[in-house]
Amino acid sequence: MRSMTRTLPRTPLLVALIVLSVSSVSSTTWGRVSVPRSPLSFQFVTQEAVNQQRTKISKSALLNKLRGGALDLSDDEDDDDEDEDDDLNLDLDDFEVAEADFAEANTLDRVLEAWKRTPPLTKAYLTASFGATMYGYLFNKNEFPRILTLEWKPVLQRLQIWRPFTSFLNFGPFGLGYILTAQFVWTYMATLERLNHNRPFDFWILMLFGQLSMVIGYPLLKLSPRFLGHNLSTYLVYIWSRYHEGVEVNMFEMFNTKAELLPWFFLAQTFLLEGEPPVLDFLGIVFGHIYHHCKTVGILRAPDALVAWYHGDSEVAKRIREEYKVITSEFELV
């Protein structure tokens, strides 16, 4: 595959607060990786315009003096010039404030537009994660709600069957780590969902395989999962990297690396942030490798019943198809 260069997403605080990330996520076309781009910066007043305005004001002042029949600079005239300069400075300050306001509004518009174009499953997943995390932040001392964590005793005895699924909403406590993980999930999960826009059920199987592997595999290995959402992000990044082998990725504008090395970079990042071996994240890579192998050789595919339901006449299926039609239209050549 021909080498290309892409830049990792920046993560502004604005994206974390509304989980709508940071920079905008541009749409991904088939066979091309699309990553968030920095918002445009509009410059309403250039230095040349400022100089022209100053010259214009100076000429106007000189013309007024000539019409008044005198060219000598009295104290009163000096005061007038100072007032004019002050007025110009105030006007320029107003321009700068307006520029900042428009730039901020433009950034927010980009984030909202990116969120609007986010595929449905990714959007629902991030919305649920943000809601649960903010509830814990506001009412539970920044701890993820316990009723949503993975505990097998309530699942088996009280039939709290949502726990194996809601536990993946946990990216960690709200903070820098949560912001980074949410941004990675938004970028790479959305990209994978877009790549499967014409067969979304394949993407659903991708997600289900990763979740079941972790929910079943961790207890068998006697590992206690804490932040399953964070582990799932590593799983997604690994699969993304296999889809884009050979692509060069710019690491925070410091150095370039191949896409297939990106998951290992995240392992190192987790180790530096948490100060302990990222065993669970490593297993996320292992499960991602198993999925990719099974998918490549044709062992793993969506059940016929799921495919038939998606193409069926139920209202839910129709609504879902309409959601993905919007994404499919972005891949069509005009």
LUMTIVO-138642 format. One line per 2 residues: number of its first residue (from 0); their letters; for each residue y, z, x of C-alpha. Coordinates in steps of 0.02 Angstrom, whole numbers. Layout:
! residues N
NUM = a = Y,Z,X | ...
//
This chain:
! residues 334
0 = mr = 0,0,0 | 170,-46,67
2 = sm = 268,104,122 | 415,157,17
4 = tr = 536,299,33 | 572,424,-105
6 = tl = 670,584,-110 | 607,750,-177
8 = pr = 703,817,-325 | 847,934,-298
10 = tp = 843,1088,-409 | 1014,1143,-472
12 = ll = 1027,1308,-565 | 1080,1214,-721
14 = va = 907,1140,-740 | 827,1311,-727
16 = li = 938,1390,-859 | 900,1257,-989
18 = vl = 742,1185,-912 | 813,1014,-934
20 = sv = 815,997,-718 | 934,970,-619
22 = ss = 977,816,-579 | 911,686,-698
24 = vs = 735,617,-702 | 745,430,-713
26 = st = 612,333,-803 | 459,275,-708
28 = tw = 406,93,-717 | 229,37,-689
30 = gr = 183,33,-506 | 345,116,-452
32 = vs = 381,299,-422 | 538,365,-502
34 = vp = 612,531,-453 | 768,626,-502
36 = rs = 931,560,-436 | 1090,654,-404
38 = pl = 1222,635,-538 | 1362,514,-509
40 = sf = 1525,584,-449 | 1675,504,-532
42 = qf = 1834,498,-429 | 1982,474,-543
44 = vt = 2121,493,-414 | 2105,411,-244
46 = qe = 2218,449,-96 | 2291,274,-108
48 = av = 2341,306,-288 | 2421,470,-237
50 = nq = 2523,384,-101 | 2578,248,-222
52 = qr = 2632,380,-347 | 2731,472,-213
54 = tk = 2816,310,-159 | 2857,267,-339
56 = is = 2935,436,-368 | 3033,427,-205
58 = ks = 3102,255,-252 | 3150,317,-424
60 = al = 3240,465,-349 | 3334,352,-227
62 = ln = 3385,233,-367 | 3452,378,-470
64 = kl = 3555,436,-322 | 3628,262,-295
66 = rg = 3676,251,-477 | 3759,419,-461
68 = ga = 3871,350,-320 | 3816,467,-182
70 = ld = 3682,471,-47 | 3719,637,36
72 = ls = 3585,767,5 | 3661,920,-69
74 = dd = 3571,1084,-101 | 3556,1041,-285
76 = ed = 3477,873,-245 | 3356,957,-125
78 = dd = 3307,1073,-265 | 3279,923,-378
80 = de = 3167,841,-248 | 3068,1001,-229
82 = de = 3049,1010,-418 | 2987,831,-421
84 = dd = 2862,868,-283 | 2805,1023,-376
86 = dl = 2783,920,-534 | 2682,792,-436
88 = nl = 2573,927,-361 | 2544,1001,-533
90 = dl = 2498,830,-599 | 2375,804,-456
92 = dd = 2301,975,-488 | 2278,926,-669
94 = fe = 2190,767,-612 | 2074,868,-500
96 = va = 2031,987,-642 | 1999,841,-757
98 = ea = 1888,760,-626 | 1785,919,-610
100 = df = 1771,935,-799 | 1712,755,-818
102 = ae = 1589,773,-673 | 1515,929,-753
104 = an = 1504,844,-921 | 1422,693,-840
106 = tl = 1291,804,-757 | 1251,888,-922
108 = dr = 1238,719,-1008 | 1115,660,-876
110 = vl = 1008,815,-897 | 1007,797,-1086
112 = ea = 966,613,-1074 | 825,650,-951
114 = wk = 756,782,-1069 | 766,661,-1215
116 = rt = 663,533,-1116 | 533,661,-1060
118 = pp = 357,620,-1127 | 303,728,-1275
120 = lt = 167,835,-1195 | 272,874,-1041
122 = ka = 419,918,-1152 | 315,1033,-1263
124 = yl = 235,1117,-1112 | 399,1153,-1022
126 = ta = 483,1212,-1183 | 344,1336,-1218
128 = sf = 343,1398,-1038 | 531,1425,-1037
130 = ga = 526,1515,-1204 | 388,1635,-1149
132 = tm = 469,1665,-980 | 640,1702,-1053
134 = yg = 562,1821,-1179 | 483,1916,-1035
136 = yl = 645,1911,-937 | 749,1982,-1080
138 = fn = 628,2104,-1161 | 486,2139,-1039
140 = kn = 569,2176,-871 | 548,1996,-813
142 = ef = 360,2002,-835 | 262,1870,-927
144 = pr = 210,1930,-1102 | 42,2013,-1086
146 = il = -20,1946,-1252 | -13,1771,-1177
148 = tl = -104,1810,-1014 | -287,1772,-980
150 = ew = -396,1921,-1025 | -573,1883,-1079
152 = kp = -606,2044,-1174 | -475,2010,-1310
154 = vl = -531,1828,-1314 | -713,1871,-1349
156 = qr = -694,2028,-1452 | -533,1995,-1548
158 = lq = -542,1805,-1551 | -374,1785,-1465
160 = iw = -423,1609,-1420 | -246,1557,-1371
162 = rp = -250,1658,-1210 | -343,1529,-1101
164 = ft = -209,1402,-1146 | -50,1508,-1150
166 = sf = -91,1581,-980 | -42,1413,-906
168 = ln = 136,1439,-968 | 157,1569,-832
170 = fg = 247,1494,-681 | 293,1667,-617
172 = pf = 441,1782,-653 | 607,1699,-688
174 = gl = 694,1663,-523 | 696,1536,-382
176 = gy = 507,1518,-383 | 507,1480,-569
178 = il = 647,1353,-549 | 554,1259,-411
180 = ta = 389,1259,-504 | 468,1202,-668
182 = qf = 555,1060,-578 | 395,1004,-492
184 = vw = 300,1009,-657 | 438,913,-745
186 = ty = 439,779,-611 | 254,752,-576
188 = ma = 180,793,-746 | 305,677,-831
190 = tl = 265,539,-706 | 78,553,-736
192 = er = 103,554,-924 | 211,398,-912
194 = ln = 80,309,-808 | -42,338,-952
196 = hn = 82,287,-1087 | -36,158,-1162
198 = rp = -187,275,-1153 | -114,450,-1173
200 = fd = -284,524,-1214 | -331,495,-1032
202 = fw = -186,606,-982 | -241,738,-1107
204 = il = -413,739,-1025 | -328,755,-855
206 = ml = -237,911,-913 | -388,983,-1002
208 = fg = -500,957,-850 | -379,1051,-738
210 = ql = -359,1195,-859 | -545,1216,-892
212 = sm = -585,1205,-706 | -466,1348,-669
214 = vi = -509,1455,-820 | -695,1443,-784
216 = gy = -692,1424,-595 | -581,1570,-547
218 = pl = -687,1704,-635 | -846,1630,-561
220 = lk = -768,1648,-389 | -712,1824,-436
222 = ls = -530,1777,-420 | -398,1852,-533
224 = pr = -275,1716,-586 | -94,1770,-602
226 = fl = 16,1616,-613 | -98,1482,-683
228 = gh = 50,1369,-720 | 97,1371,-536
230 = nl = -83,1330,-487 | -85,1188,-614
232 = st = 70,1114,-534 | -25,1098,-369
234 = yl = -166,1011,-463 | -41,888,-538
236 = vy = 46,855,-372 | -120,816,-289
238 = iw = -168,689,-422 | 6,613,-413
240 = sr = -11,597,-224 | -176,504,-242
242 = yh = -98,382,-364 | 41,349,-237
244 = eg = -50,349,-70 | 55,274,68
246 = ve = 221,314,-16 | 342,402,101
248 = vn = 422,557,27 | 582,631,96
250 = mf = 565,819,110 | 733,893,59
252 = em = 819,760,166 | 751,839,325
254 = fn = 600,731,366 | 483,604,289
256 = tk = 298,625,254 | 162,530,164
258 = ae = 134,567,-20 | -46,620,12
260 = ll = 19,761,124 | 135,829,-10
262 = pw = 10,953,-89 | -21,1031,81
264 = ff = 165,1051,105 | 170,1147,-58
266 = la = 29,1258,3 | 133,1302,156
268 = qt = 284,1333,45 | 184,1453,-64
270 = fl = 122,1545,90 | 300,1566,155
272 = le = 369,1624,-13 | 227,1743,-61
274 = ge = 168,1796,112 | -17,1778,70
276 = pp = -148,1640,84 | -126,1520,-64
278 = vl = -310,1522,-113 | -281,1482,-296
280 = df = -165,1338,-254 | -295,1272,-133
282 = lg = -423,1274,-272 | -299,1176,-378
284 = iv = -308,1040,-245 | -498,1050,-246
286 = fg = -504,1030,-435 | -380,886,-423
288 = hi = -492,800,-296 | -644,821,-409
290 = yh = -549,748,-556 | -486,600,-455
292 = hc = -661,562,-391 | -741,574,-564
294 = kt = -604,466,-638 | -618,336,-501
296 = vg = -807,314,-517 | -798,313,-707
298 = il = -889,476,-739 | -742,558,-828
300 = ra = -662,472,-976 | -593,515,-1147
302 = pd = -724,541,-1283 | -740,400,-1409
304 = al = -699,521,-1550 | -532,564,-1470
306 = va = -491,381,-1443 | -536,340,-1623
308 = wy = -428,483,-1688 | -279,425,-1585
310 = hg = -292,250,-1659 | -329,317,-1833
312 = ds = -222,334,-1989 | -187,520,-1988
314 = ev = -4,571,-1998 | -13,670,-1836
316 = ak = -89,523,-1742 | 44,405,-1810
318 = ri = 182,523,-1757 | 110,539,-1582
320 = re = 92,350,-1566 | 275,330,-1613
322 = ey = 322,451,-1474 | 227,350,-1345
324 = kv = 292,185,-1412 | 463,234,-1348
326 = it = 391,258,-1174 | 291,96,-1184
328 = se = 449,-2,-1225 | 523,51,-1058
330 = fe = 381,-39,-968 | 400,-202,-1060
332 = lv = 485,-346,-971 | 631,-422,-1064
//
